[in-house]
Amino acid sequence: MFTPQGPSLRELAVQALSSVERGYDLLAPKFDHTPFRTPDRILDATAEALRGRGPSEGLFEAGLDVCCGTGAGTGVLRSLCRERAVGVDFSAGMLAAARQAAEGRPGTGPAVTYVRADARALPFAAAFDLAVTFGALGHFLPAERAAVFAGVHRALRPGGIFAFPVAAPPHPRSALYWTLLGFDAVMRVRNLLWRPPFVMYYRTSSLGAVRADLRAAGFAVELVPVPGAVRRPGGSPSWGLLVARKP
């Protein structure tokens, strides 16, 4: 699962016994060499699905990457936004890695600014017309999602979009289903026995619950099919893009 440049088993164990913030500070230098980084094919497909939805000739003016990590997702914003892009994360280590990576990625599009902040208390108001997040919801307990979604809603201008990929639930007879179930069980036992807690659960963000929380925050929600998404054995897509619009 890991490249030779990725973290060792000992480094992963130290990370898992830390808080979420400290754990990602430790993992940051090698994060992009792990399977935890969102694959480029999903980032590219997300950008393509959002293209044409912006208010200015199909593009957006300003974008926000919530829980940006090492900055992989900010490339989506740079391809879609004219004016500016901002990545926000509470891990100083991840932000340092994101800034370093951005220096080696001149490319086109607006420059990216990185801000340290807790996603449960975002310090923005009506500043963006696009927000994205990739792989972050598992780091919030279900009761915390309301604060995250309310903060994103507040950060968006009227008509702004909050978008993120969602995976189809694995079939109970699949190996992936039992792998994720086992992982969540181990994390729950770990958090009962060890402090500080490390919040990372794969089975607490069901599509129905996330949709309900987005609507409660004031969003209108749609699930957008993504062309080219890998098909499951039954023929259904393995993931889609959840698009929540601020009225």
Backbone bond lengths (Angstrom), bond angles and torsions (degrees), N, CA, C in turn:
res aa  C-N    CA-C-N  psi(-1)  N-CA   C-N-CA  omega(-1)  CA-C   N-CA-C  phi
1 M - - - 1.464 - - 1.528 113.11 -
2 F 1.324 117.13 -22.24 1.450 120.82 -174.70 1.525 110.56 -117.75
3 T 1.323 116.67 145.64 1.455 120.76 173.74 1.526 108.46 -77.59
4 P 1.344 117.67 165.29 1.470 119.75 177.38 1.532 113.09 -59.11
5 Q 1.348 115.86 -22.97 1.472 119.08 179.31 1.529 112.45 -83.50
6 G 1.319 117.09 -4.73 1.461 121.06 -177.66 1.508 112.97 -79.03
7 P 1.344 116.87 179.33 1.465 121.34 -177.73 1.517 112.21 -69.97
8 S 1.318 115.37 150.69 1.461 120.76 175.06 1.523 109.58 -78.71
9 L 1.335 116.37 168.04 1.461 120.93 177.08 1.517 110.48 -60.19
10 R 1.320 116.94 -38.97 1.467 120.36 179.61 1.530 110.37 -65.24
11 E 1.326 117.26 -41.44 1.469 120.12 179.38 1.524 110.70 -64.88
12 L 1.320 117.52 -39.26 1.461 120.10 177.65 1.523 111.22 -65.61
13 A 1.322 117.09 -37.05 1.466 120.60 179.00 1.525 110.66 -65.50
14 V 1.327 116.53 -42.47 1.472 120.11 178.15 1.523 109.96 -62.91
15 Q 1.327 115.93 -41.93 1.457 119.78 178.54 1.527 111.12 -61.12
16 A 1.346 115.93 -45.10 1.463 120.62 -176.33 1.522 112.48 -66.59
17 L 1.319 117.11 -21.86 1.464 120.69 178.94 1.523 112.25 -95.53
18 S 1.325 116.28 8.90 1.462 121.65 178.20 1.523 109.33 -104.09
19 S 1.322 115.57 177.77 1.463 119.54 170.83 1.523 108.40 -72.27
20 V 1.322 117.81 168.69 1.457 120.51 178.34 1.527 109.97 -59.39
21 E 1.327 117.01 -47.35 1.463 120.67 -177.57 1.526 111.54 -62.52
22 R 1.341 116.51 -50.96 1.462 120.20 -179.21 1.523 111.17 -65.72
23 G 1.320 116.63 -37.50 1.457 120.16 178.96 1.513 112.00 -60.18
24 Y 1.334 116.97 -42.93 1.456 119.47 179.99 1.526 112.29 -76.71
25 D 1.317 117.57 -27.62 1.472 119.34 170.58 1.523 109.85 -58.10
26 L 1.339 116.58 -43.91 1.459 121.57 -178.45 1.528 111.67 -70.21
27 L 1.337 116.61 -37.95 1.456 120.95 -174.87 1.528 112.76 -80.48
28 A 1.318 117.61 -20.46 1.465 122.41 -169.70 1.533 114.84 -49.16
29 P 1.348 119.89 -47.63 1.473 118.41 -176.15 1.523 113.94 -61.44
30 K 1.334 118.39 -22.79 1.465 121.33 -177.09 1.527 113.02 -118.12
31 F 1.335 116.48 7.41 1.464 120.14 -173.83 1.526 112.49 -59.16
32 D 1.329 117.31 -40.81 1.456 120.23 -176.57 1.517 113.25 -68.84
33 H 1.327 116.92 -7.82 1.462 121.36 177.35 1.525 111.28 -104.31
34 T 1.322 116.39 22.77 1.463 122.12 178.28 1.527 109.12 -120.99
35 P 1.328 118.14 162.70 1.474 120.29 176.12 1.522 113.08 -75.03
36 F 1.350 117.93 -0.60 1.462 120.60 179.73 1.527 111.33 -76.70
37 R 1.316 118.15 -21.28 1.466 121.46 178.19 1.525 109.04 -71.84
38 T 1.322 116.49 136.19 1.462 120.61 178.83 1.522 109.64 -63.14
39 P 1.334 118.38 127.81 1.468 120.89 -178.46 1.527 112.54 -61.91
40 D 1.327 115.94 148.10 1.462 120.80 -179.89 1.526 111.89 -59.21
41 R 1.340 117.59 -33.25 1.466 119.18 -178.42 1.528 111.19 -63.18
42 I 1.352 117.48 -33.30 1.461 120.50 177.89 1.523 110.43 -76.14
43 L 1.324 116.91 -39.30 1.467 120.32 176.84 1.524 110.39 -61.87
44 D 1.329 116.88 -45.91 1.461 120.65 -178.54 1.531 111.16 -65.58
45 A 1.334 116.67 -41.07 1.467 119.96 179.61 1.524 111.18 -66.42
46 T 1.340 116.58 -35.62 1.466 120.27 176.91 1.512 110.87 -63.50
47 A 1.334 116.30 -46.23 1.466 120.15 179.09 1.523 110.88 -60.19
48 E 1.333 117.04 -41.77 1.466 120.78 -179.40 1.526 111.20 -66.20
49 A 1.338 116.97 -38.32 1.462 120.43 -179.93 1.529 112.16 -69.02
50 L 1.330 116.61 -27.44 1.470 120.27 -178.65 1.531 112.71 -90.47
51 R 1.326 115.99 -17.00 1.455 119.46 -178.82 1.535 109.61 -61.49
52 G 1.302 115.61 132.54 1.455 120.49 -179.17 1.515 114.20 94.70
53 R 1.332 117.22 -7.02 1.462 120.40 -178.72 1.529 112.86 -94.61
54 G 1.327 117.66 -6.11 1.455 120.90 -177.84 1.513 112.61 -76.12
55 P 1.339 117.29 164.08 1.466 121.00 -175.37 1.518 114.65 -81.01
56 S 1.344 117.74 -11.99 1.460 121.03 -175.55 1.526 109.23 -120.24
57 E 1.334 115.63 94.71 1.468 121.69 -177.63 1.530 110.94 53.85
58 G 1.311 115.79 37.58 1.453 121.31 178.59 1.505 115.34 83.83
59 L 1.341 117.69 -7.64 1.461 121.83 179.40 1.525 110.33 -103.25
60 F 1.335 114.86 168.82 1.457 121.84 179.72 1.529 109.02 -108.67
61 E 1.318 115.69 157.87 1.463 119.58 178.56 1.530 111.16 -85.30
62 A 1.329 116.67 -52.52 1.469 120.73 -175.12 1.519 109.91 -135.09
63 G 1.340 116.31 139.77 1.456 120.63 -176.77 1.512 112.49 -128.92
64 L 1.338 115.73 151.73 1.455 123.53 -178.70 1.527 109.02 -126.02
65 D 1.330 116.64 127.38 1.470 122.21 174.42 1.521 107.48 -103.47
66 V 1.324 116.44 108.46 1.464 122.80 -175.95 1.530 109.21 -85.36
67 C 1.346 116.20 127.85 1.472 121.40 -174.41 1.521 109.02 59.09
68 C 1.314 116.20 58.83 1.465 122.84 -169.10 1.517 113.69 -72.12
69 G 1.347 118.87 -18.38 1.446 120.10 -178.84 1.517 111.93 58.11
70 T 1.330 116.92 -131.72 1.463 120.91 -178.56 1.525 112.85 -83.61
71 G 1.314 117.60 9.09 1.458 120.81 171.23 1.501 116.92 92.83
72 A 1.332 118.43 11.74 1.464 119.59 -179.72 1.524 111.54 -59.37
73 G 1.323 116.66 -41.45 1.460 120.76 -176.99 1.512 114.89 -73.57
74 T 1.331 116.98 -18.70 1.468 117.90 -179.62 1.527 111.06 -69.27
75 G 1.331 116.82 -18.61 1.460 118.62 173.52 1.512 111.77 -63.02
76 V 1.331 116.96 -32.66 1.466 121.13 175.11 1.527 109.69 -61.64
77 L 1.327 116.38 -44.44 1.463 120.11 -179.94 1.522 111.45 -65.35
78 R 1.321 117.45 -40.01 1.465 119.95 -178.61 1.526 111.31 -64.25
79 S 1.324 115.97 -29.55 1.459 118.53 -180.00 1.526 112.76 -82.08
80 L 1.333 117.42 -13.13 1.459 120.89 -173.81 1.526 113.69 -116.99
81 C 1.340 117.84 -16.07 1.466 120.94 -172.34 1.534 111.68 -111.68
82 R 1.312 115.62 143.12 1.461 121.44 -179.15 1.527 113.39 -89.49
83 E 1.331 115.53 -40.87 1.467 120.15 -164.88 1.521 113.56 -95.12
84 R 1.343 117.28 -54.95 1.458 119.37 -177.25 1.517 109.85 -160.56
85 A 1.344 113.67 159.80 1.460 121.27 176.64 1.521 107.64 -137.28
86 V 1.324 115.82 139.53 1.470 121.47 -177.74 1.521 108.64 -129.42
87 G 1.331 116.55 131.05 1.449 122.02 172.51 1.512 109.50 -107.28
88 V 1.320 117.28 134.08 1.461 121.05 -178.65 1.521 109.62 -126.18
89 D 1.336 116.26 136.09 1.458 122.04 179.08 1.527 107.13 -156.86
90 F 1.357 117.11 156.62 1.466 117.90 179.07 1.521 112.40 -98.34
91 S 1.337 117.74 -0.12 1.461 121.34 177.80 1.525 109.64 -95.21
92 A 1.321 116.69 115.77 1.461 120.75 178.54 1.523 110.62 -63.32
93 G 1.335 116.83 -34.74 1.450 120.34 179.46 1.519 112.15 -65.21
94 M 1.325 116.82 -42.39 1.459 120.46 179.16 1.533 110.68 -66.67
95 L 1.307 116.93 -39.58 1.463 119.92 179.12 1.524 111.37 -65.76
96 A 1.331 116.81 -38.44 1.463 120.08 177.34 1.528 110.26 -62.46
97 A 1.328 116.33 -42.56 1.469 120.19 177.92 1.529 110.69 -65.06
98 A 1.339 117.06 -38.53 1.462 120.64 179.03 1.527 111.19 -64.47
99 R 1.311 116.95 -43.47 1.472 120.31 179.24 1.522 110.76 -63.56
100 Q 1.320 116.37 -42.19 1.459 120.19 179.80 1.528 110.79 -64.02
101 A 1.326 116.82 -41.75 1.458 120.21 178.77 1.525 111.30 -65.90
102 A 1.342 117.09 -37.17 1.461 121.04 -179.12 1.525 111.46 -65.01
103 E 1.328 116.77 -32.44 1.469 120.35 179.12 1.522 111.49 -64.40
104 G 1.321 117.00 -30.15 1.454 120.43 179.15 1.508 114.06 -93.55
105 R 1.368 116.83 8.24 1.459 121.57 -177.93 1.514 109.25 -128.15
106 P 1.342 118.70 69.29 1.459 119.04 -177.22 1.529 112.38 -60.07
107 G 1.340 117.53 -58.29 1.467 121.94 173.62 1.518 113.78 51.86
108 T 1.328 114.40 -161.44 1.454 121.31 178.39 1.520 109.11 -112.45
109 G 1.314 115.58 171.90 1.458 119.81 179.91 1.513 111.67 93.26
110 P 1.327 116.07 178.46 1.469 120.30 -176.35 1.524 112.04 -70.66
111 A 1.314 115.04 155.13 1.461 119.65 173.30 1.527 109.11 -68.78
112 V 1.330 115.85 156.65 1.460 121.25 -178.87 1.527 109.87 -108.14
113 T 1.317 115.64 132.78 1.464 122.08 173.38 1.513 108.37 -105.48
114 Y 1.332 116.79 137.72 1.465 120.87 179.91 1.526 109.91 -112.00
115 V 1.335 114.82 133.59 1.465 121.68 -174.44 1.525 108.68 -126.97
116 R 1.319 116.18 134.82 1.452 119.66 176.01 1.528 109.64 -89.65
117 A 1.333 115.97 120.31 1.460 121.08 -179.98 1.510 108.98 -163.95
118 D 1.316 115.76 158.43 1.457 122.54 177.06 1.530 108.31 -85.41
119 A 1.330 117.36 128.33 1.462 120.76 -178.89 1.516 112.73 -63.01
120 R 1.345 117.36 -17.71 1.467 120.16 177.83 1.521 111.92 -81.78
121 A 1.340 116.83 -4.79 1.468 121.29 178.44 1.523 108.23 -147.74
122 L 1.318 117.32 63.56 1.458 121.56 -176.74 1.528 110.93 -65.93
123 P 1.337 117.50 133.49 1.470 121.12 -174.59 1.525 113.89 -91.69
124 F 1.332 118.05 43.98 1.465 120.98 -176.74 1.523 109.93 -131.11
125 A 1.334 115.51 152.27 1.467 120.91 176.97 1.522 108.84 -143.86
126 A 1.344 115.69 119.61 1.466 122.93 176.46 1.525 112.05 48.10
127 A 1.324 116.50 45.23 1.461 121.47 -174.86 1.523 113.78 -108.51
128 F 1.341 118.50 -12.81 1.468 121.46 -172.93 1.523 110.53 -135.81
129 D 1.336 115.16 155.21 1.461 118.29 171.82 1.516 112.09 -115.05
130 L 1.336 117.11 4.70 1.459 121.87 172.84 1.525 109.06 -147.33
131 A 1.319 116.44 134.88 1.470 121.97 172.18 1.524 107.63 -132.89
132 V 1.319 116.15 141.92 1.465 121.63 177.54 1.527 108.46 -133.90
133 T 1.304 115.75 161.22 1.462 121.06 170.03 1.522 107.16 -153.03
134 F 1.329 116.14 148.56 1.463 121.61 -175.70 1.524 109.79 -134.40
135 G 1.323 115.75 114.38 1.453 120.94 172.96 1.511 116.08 69.14
136 A 1.329 117.74 22.86 1.459 119.66 -174.10 1.523 114.63 -103.20
137 L 1.326 118.76 -20.24 1.461 119.60 -170.36 1.522 112.98 -63.08
138 G 1.323 118.49 -28.00 1.450 120.51 179.33 1.516 114.24 -66.36
139 H 1.340 116.47 -12.61 1.462 120.57 178.93 1.525 112.39 -89.08
140 F 1.326 116.85 4.52 1.462 120.47 178.07 1.523 109.01 -121.70
141 L 1.312 115.66 134.34 1.454 119.77 173.26 1.535 108.51 -66.21
142 P 1.328 118.22 152.28 1.464 119.69 -179.06 1.527 113.45 -51.07
143 A 1.318 116.57 -36.65 1.468 119.60 -179.14 1.527 112.45 -69.99
144 E 1.342 117.44 -17.42 1.463 121.02 -178.61 1.524 112.88 -89.49
145 R 1.314 117.21 -16.04 1.467 119.25 -176.67 1.518 112.07 -61.65
146 A 1.325 118.03 -32.97 1.473 120.38 -179.15 1.521 110.63 -58.48
147 A 1.339 117.47 -42.42 1.465 120.75 -179.75 1.524 110.95 -67.89
148 V 1.344 116.50 -39.21 1.464 120.02 178.67 1.524 110.51 -63.43
149 F 1.321 116.53 -49.65 1.463 120.06 -177.02 1.528 111.42 -68.08
150 A 1.319 117.30 -35.87 1.466 119.74 176.83 1.524 110.57 -63.91
151 G 1.340 116.52 -39.17 1.459 120.31 178.89 1.516 112.36 -66.31
152 V 1.327 117.33 -39.81 1.459 120.59 177.07 1.524 110.18 -66.67
153 H 1.326 116.71 -42.58 1.475 120.98 177.56 1.525 110.02 -58.27
154 R 1.299 117.11 -43.90 1.470 121.47 179.02 1.529 111.48 -65.47
155 A 1.324 117.38 -35.32 1.468 121.59 -177.21 1.523 112.67 -73.54
156 L 1.348 116.72 -21.43 1.462 120.32 -177.32 1.524 112.13 -87.28
157 R 1.311 115.31 148.67 1.460 121.08 170.38 1.523 109.12 -77.02
158 P 1.318 118.80 161.67 1.467 119.98 175.24 1.525 110.57 -55.23
159 G 1.321 115.47 133.87 1.457 120.72 -176.74 1.513 113.87 87.02
160 G 1.338 117.33 -4.56 1.457 121.16 -178.46 1.518 112.73 -69.26
161 I 1.334 115.83 158.05 1.461 122.77 -175.00 1.524 110.24 -117.25
162 F 1.325 115.28 137.69 1.467 123.48 170.78 1.525 105.98 -115.94
163 A 1.337 117.70 119.14 1.466 120.89 -174.03 1.521 111.14 -131.71
164 F 1.330 115.78 143.34 1.460 119.65 175.11 1.527 109.20 -159.88
165 P 1.338 116.82 148.44 1.472 120.08 179.49 1.516 111.45 -73.52
166 V 1.317 115.87 145.48 1.466 122.28 175.36 1.518 108.53 -129.89
167 A 1.329 115.86 133.47 1.461 120.77 -179.18 1.514 110.26 -86.62
168 A 1.306 115.92 145.48 1.468 120.61 173.44 1.522 108.66 -67.90
169 P 1.332 118.26 142.11 1.469 119.62 -179.60 1.520 110.96 -64.93
170 P 1.328 117.44 137.61 1.470 119.20 178.99 1.524 111.40 -69.64
171 H 1.307 116.26 152.29 1.466 121.40 179.55 1.528 109.21 -69.68
172 P 1.341 118.32 140.28 1.476 120.24 -179.62 1.524 114.40 -56.96
173 R 1.326 117.57 -20.59 1.464 119.22 179.06 1.526 112.82 -90.65
174 S 1.338 116.95 0.56 1.463 119.69 -177.88 1.526 110.99 -89.07
175 A 1.324 115.22 156.33 1.468 121.03 177.45 1.530 110.56 -65.05
176 L 1.354 116.28 -35.23 1.462 119.63 -178.89 1.523 111.13 -62.74
177 Y 1.327 117.05 -40.53 1.468 120.68 179.45 1.526 110.59 -56.41
178 W 1.319 116.83 -47.91 1.454 120.31 -176.97 1.527 111.91 -74.52
179 T 1.325 116.69 -28.27 1.467 119.92 174.98 1.527 110.72 -64.93
180 L 1.339 116.15 -46.88 1.463 120.01 -179.79 1.524 111.33 -67.83
181 L 1.316 116.66 -39.17 1.461 120.42 177.17 1.531 110.09 -61.57
182 G 1.324 116.65 -43.68 1.463 120.38 178.90 1.510 112.27 -65.14
183 F 1.338 116.48 -40.51 1.461 120.22 179.16 1.525 110.57 -61.40
184 D 1.334 116.41 -47.99 1.464 119.73 -179.90 1.530 111.29 -61.86
185 A 1.328 116.97 -38.74 1.467 120.08 179.17 1.521 110.90 -63.64
186 V 1.333 116.22 -42.69 1.472 120.20 178.19 1.523 110.63 -62.56
187 M 1.336 117.14 -42.11 1.465 120.18 -179.78 1.527 111.31 -64.99
188 R 1.321 117.04 -37.57 1.468 119.28 179.49 1.529 110.95 -66.77
189 V 1.324 116.52 -40.50 1.464 119.85 176.60 1.519 109.85 -65.27
190 R 1.324 116.81 -44.72 1.471 120.77 177.90 1.528 111.27 -55.68
191 N 1.346 116.74 -44.28 1.457 120.18 -176.86 1.525 112.96 -74.36
192 L 1.327 117.44 -20.94 1.464 120.56 173.05 1.525 111.74 -74.55
193 L 1.339 115.98 -31.34 1.466 120.75 -172.23 1.521 113.84 -102.47
194 W 1.334 117.68 -15.37 1.465 119.49 -170.11 1.522 110.41 -135.55
195 R 1.308 115.59 140.36 1.458 122.52 175.10 1.522 109.14 -124.79
196 P 1.334 118.06 143.76 1.463 128.27 2.57 1.524 111.17 -76.17
197 P 1.344 117.19 159.42 1.464 119.90 179.75 1.524 111.01 -70.75
198 F 1.319 115.24 153.53 1.469 121.91 171.99 1.528 106.33 -118.99
199 V 1.314 115.97 106.13 1.459 120.96 -175.55 1.526 109.47 -86.19
200 M 1.313 116.31 110.76 1.466 122.45 174.31 1.513 107.60 -157.81
201 Y 1.334 115.41 96.34 1.454 120.89 -178.68 1.528 109.47 -123.64
202 Y 1.324 116.43 135.59 1.460 121.23 -178.65 1.525 113.14 -91.51
203 R 1.318 117.51 -14.71 1.466 119.59 -171.60 1.531 113.23 -117.66
204 T 1.329 117.01 24.01 1.464 120.02 179.45 1.528 112.07 -108.13
205 S 1.335 117.39 0.61 1.468 120.61 -175.29 1.526 110.52 -120.84
206 S 1.313 116.58 59.76 1.458 119.95 178.25 1.527 109.80 -64.73
207 L 1.325 116.07 151.97 1.458 120.57 -177.43 1.525 111.35 -58.35
208 G 1.328 117.41 -43.19 1.456 119.86 -179.05 1.518 112.63 -62.13
209 A 1.336 117.09 -43.22 1.461 120.87 -179.50 1.521 111.42 -67.62
210 V 1.328 116.82 -41.28 1.465 120.36 179.93 1.525 110.47 -66.03
211 R 1.333 116.85 -42.14 1.466 120.10 177.08 1.528 110.81 -59.65
212 A 1.321 116.78 -44.22 1.466 120.56 -179.39 1.522 111.06 -62.51
213 D 1.327 117.06 -41.05 1.466 120.35 179.99 1.528 111.29 -67.80
214 L 1.328 116.97 -37.17 1.466 119.67 177.35 1.526 110.63 -65.24
215 R 1.320 116.91 -43.35 1.469 119.77 179.02 1.519 110.98 -64.77
216 A 1.328 116.63 -37.96 1.468 119.97 177.76 1.524 111.39 -63.75
217 A 1.342 116.70 -29.33 1.469 120.85 178.55 1.519 112.30 -79.74
218 G 1.342 116.85 -8.45 1.454 120.30 176.54 1.513 115.28 109.21
219 F 1.331 117.92 8.64 1.457 121.37 -178.98 1.525 112.11 -90.02
220 A 1.316 115.65 150.55 1.462 122.53 163.65 1.527 106.31 -94.83
221 V 1.324 117.66 132.20 1.463 121.16 -166.97 1.525 111.60 -121.56
222 E 1.339 116.13 138.33 1.457 121.94 171.74 1.519 109.57 -140.96
223 L 1.326 115.89 149.89 1.458 122.12 176.03 1.523 107.21 -103.42
224 V 1.329 115.13 118.53 1.467 121.17 -174.28 1.527 109.87 -100.98
225 P 1.335 118.62 124.02 1.468 120.06 175.05 1.524 109.99 -65.06
226 V 1.308 116.16 145.35 1.461 121.17 -178.96 1.526 108.88 -111.62
227 P 1.334 117.75 114.36 1.467 119.58 178.54 1.535 110.50 -58.61
228 G 1.300 116.09 137.02 1.455 120.08 177.94 1.509 114.59 88.77
229 A 1.338 117.74 -2.57 1.472 119.55 177.98 1.524 109.38 -64.13
230 V 1.330 115.58 140.73 1.461 120.76 179.29 1.526 109.54 -59.58
231 R 1.317 116.09 138.52 1.462 121.17 -179.38 1.524 110.39 -92.96
232 R 1.320 114.77 142.44 1.457 120.76 175.58 1.520 109.73 -80.32
233 P 1.332 118.90 168.58 1.467 120.65 -178.13 1.523 114.05 -52.18
234 G 1.316 118.51 -34.17 1.465 120.88 179.88 1.507 114.04 -80.31
235 G 1.339 117.38 -5.25 1.459 121.17 178.82 1.512 114.78 101.22
236 S 1.341 119.22 -11.65 1.464 121.41 179.63 1.532 109.90 -78.14
237 P 1.348 118.01 153.89 1.460 120.04 -179.64 1.525 111.61 -68.35
238 S 1.323 116.20 147.80 1.461 120.90 -179.18 1.521 112.48 -77.09
239 W 1.337 117.68 -18.45 1.468 120.01 177.06 1.520 109.35 -159.29
240 G 1.332 114.12 163.04 1.452 121.68 176.93 1.519 109.01 -142.95
241 L 1.320 115.44 178.02 1.463 120.16 -178.95 1.528 109.11 -111.37
242 L 1.309 116.17 121.41 1.463 121.24 176.31 1.523 108.15 -86.61
243 V 1.313 116.43 120.18 1.470 122.40 -177.57 1.518 108.01 -116.21
244 A 1.346 115.60 116.47 1.466 121.57 -179.96 1.525 108.59 -113.65
245 R 1.310 116.77 123.46 1.469 120.58 -176.19 1.526 110.26 -109.36
246 K 1.322 115.62 134.97 1.467 121.42 174.12 1.523 108.06 -81.33
247 P 1.306 118.89 119.87 1.461 120.73 -176.66 1.540 112.27 -58.94
